[in-house]
């Protein structure tokens, strides 16, 4: 990365590094979230998203290689904070139903952060003419949006009701 952020290209590189760090942190956190989930559908959602996240990291690595960028060495402080909050939630003494609702809330905060990051990266990549990178980033953005929708549907269809 450049010593200073002077161009949109510099911002794209920083965004990619941040997303790469965020996704790698999430790979470590999702198994803990899955094991804390009591509802089988919620647990499966976390396990499915773990597999997707591993593919998302591979896409970021593909982009980094194509753009000749080293994506490692950066820590996404926001994801670190979101995961820490999630871990604090998982350590609470809560009923199974309330814990599942809390896990969804924590996961949706993470998804919303990722949606914002990928949306920004897609826009930067398109603006800079990195069409292949933009397509790969858009694929991940769509997965993140779908995960958020699935979590929201679980919460609204029955998990939040159980927690009443």
PyMOL commands that set and color helices and strands:
alter all, ss='L'
color gray80, all
select helices_A, chain A and resi 8-36+40-66+77-90+96-128+131-162
alter helices_A, ss='H'
color red, helices_A
deselect
rebuild
show_as cartoon
